[in-house]
Structure formats: structure tokens, C-alpha cells
Amino acid sequence: MPDTDQTQNAVSFLLEQHDEIRRLFDEVEQSSGDARKEAFEALVRLLAVHETAEEEIVYPALSSVDDDGDAIAATRKAEEDQAKKDLVDLERMGPASPDFEIAFKSFKSSVDAHASSEESEVFPLLVSSFDEGRLQQMANALRVAEQVAPTHPHKMAPESAVGNLVVGPFVAVVDRVRDALRSAAKP
């Protein structure tokens, strides 16, 4: 997981998460059985909280920059909405499914393209539009948002900051209880 250094800025925080997401994708692909299932569960959780936090913190800030920032944010949010829906399907399918391999590779490709677009469009615009103090505040806000974000994707989840702030905490409580019950049931 990303560094908890309070002086870290939003871009470095998100880049660390992108690296961890890519590492987890590789771990899922290279493992099998219980190890694959655990890696996939970690990936699902990280993607769910990461995308929710971006929708609550990064994209509203980006939209406030100018029309280009608003257009970039809208495109990235649409990609994230589709990724959530695809991840719901993958999670329902499960890593043991014979169809998982193909669906997972396609999903990985989409997520990697999305992350690369953020790294080449979103992050440079954030750096050029906000001072270091504001970027550090955004990193702190991302951390807080992730602490109360749902830990699983939901097809009907809102993709707006306001929708996530209203619905997200309630869904997060359900997700976290479900996660705790699953963890307690493991041998």
C-alpha cells in the first residue's frame, strides 16, 4: 500500500497505488488456487477504494481547472464506471472460473490503459494547476476517502463525488462487515 507520509502529494500517492495495482495484476496472473484468490481479493479492494477516492477528490479538482480538465475528468470517470461494472462481473465469476483468464486479461488491459491516461494527462495537469501544499492536502483527503470507501465495486454505485459521499459510507459499512465475516470464516 502507499506510503502514509503526510507530506506526500496526491500524484506520488496515486502513482504508488498504480504500481501496487500493476503488481497485484501480475500476482493474480502468475498464481493459482488460494494464492490467486487472495491476490485477486486484494486487487478488488484496492481498485474499489482507489477509484472511489479519485472520484471524490481528484476529478472535482481537475474539473475546476478549466474546460480541458473537465473533459479529461469526464472521460476518466466514464472509464472508471465501466471498470467497476467489469470488476463486479469478474468478482462474481471468481478466479476459479474457466472464463476468468480471458476476462481478467481484458480487464487488466483496460485498467492499464486508464492508469496510463491518468499518468500522462491527469497527473501533469494537477501538478501544473495546484501548488505543492494543495497537492499534499489532496493526498490527505484521498487517504480519508479511502478509509470510508466501499471495498468492493457496485454496478449501481454513483460515479460523482456527491453520490459517493452520500451513498459510499453506507455501502462501505456493509462491505467491511462482509469482509470481516469472510476473514473470520477462513481456516
N, C-alpha and C positions, 0 to 999 in steps of 0.2 A: 504494500500500500504506500501511498505517497507520504513524503516527509511531513511531519506536523510542525515544522519550524514556522513560527508566527510571522517571520519576516519574508517568507517565501511568497512570490507573487502568483497571481491566478494562472498565468501562462506556464510557468515552471511546474506548478501543481498539476495542471491538466496534462502537460507533456509527460510527467511521471506516470500519471494514470494511463495514458495512451501506451506507454511502454509496458506497463503491467497487463493491460488488456491484450496486447500482442503476445506477451509471454504466456498468458493463460490460453489464448487460442492455440499456440504451439503445443502447450502441455496437453490440452484436450486431444489434439490430433495425434500426438505421439504416445498416448497412454491408452489403457484399456481397463475394463472392469470397474472396480471400485475407485481406482485412481482417476480414471476418466470421469466418472460420475462426480467425484469431489472437485476436480478441476473445473468441470462444467458448472457446478453449483456456485463456485467462487466467481467464475466469469459472469454468470447471470446476475449475481448480487452486485458486482462492481459495475456492470453496464447499467443496471437499473438505477442505482444511486447516482452514478456519473451523469447520465442523460437528464435525470430529473434536476440535478443541481445546475447543469448548464442551462436548462430551460428557465429556471428561476433567476439565475444570476447573470450568466454570460449574454444570452440573447437579448434580454431587455436593455442591457448596457450597450450592446452592439447596435441595436435598433435606434438608440438615442443619438448615435454619432452623426448619421446622415442617411440619405436615401439608399446609398450603396450598402451601408451597414444593415439597414432594414431588409434589403433584398437578400443579402447574404444570410442573415439570421432566418428569414422565412424559408430559404432553401434548405439550410441545415436542420431546421426544426421539422420540415417535411420528411427529410431523410431519417431523422430520429424516430418520428412517428411510425414510419414503415418498419424500421429496425425493431421497435417494441413489438409490433404485431408479428413479425417474423420470429422474434425470440420467444414470444408466447407459444407459437406453434412448435418451435424446437424443444421448449421445456416440456410441453405436453407429450411430444414424441419420445423424448428421453434418449440418452446416449446409447442405450442398448438396442434401439430400433434399427432394423436393417436399412431404413431410409434416412437415418440420421447423418451418415457420412456425406452424402451428396448435398443435403440441405445445409449442413454445417459449413461446408466449403463455400457455398454460395453466400451464406450469411457472413462468413469471415471476409470474403472479398468486398461485400457491400460496406461492412463496418470499417475495413481498412481504407477504402476509398473516402468514406465520410471523415475519418480521422485525418487523412492526408489533406483533405479540403480544409478542415479546420486549421491544420498546421500551416497551410500556405495562404489562406485568406483571413480566417477569423483572428488567429493569434497576432499576426503582424498589424492588423487594424486595431486591436486592443492596445498593443504596445505604442502605436503611433498616436492614439487618441486619448490615452489616460496616463497620468503620471504614476511613478512607482508606488507612492502612497495609496493611491486609488486601487492599483492592481493588487497590493497587499490586502487591502480591505476586501476586495472581491475574493481573494483566496480564503480569507477567514469566513466570509459568507458562504462560499462553496462548502467548506468543512461543516458548517452548521446545517446547511441544506441537506447534505448527505446523511447527517445523523438522524434526520427525521423523514428521509425519503423512503418510499416503498423499496423493498429488497427484491421484488420480482416485477417483471413487466406486466402490464394490464392492457388488453386491447382497447378498452374504452377509456383509458386514462387520458386526462387532459394534456394538451401539449403547450398550454400557456402558463406563464408564471403564476397568474392569479388562480387558475384552475388547479395547478399543483399545490399552491399554498392552502387552498380551501379543502380539497379532497385528499391530497397526499398524506397528511398526518394520520388520517383515519385508516387509509389503506395500509400505511406503514405499520401501524399497530397490529393489524391483522397479519400482515406478512411476517413481522418479527415474532409474534406468538407462534405462528405456523413453523417458522424456522427453529424456534426453541423446542417445540414439540418434536420435530423431526430429529433434532440433535439429541434430545433426551432418549429417543427411541432407538438410536444407533447402538449396536453392540459394543 
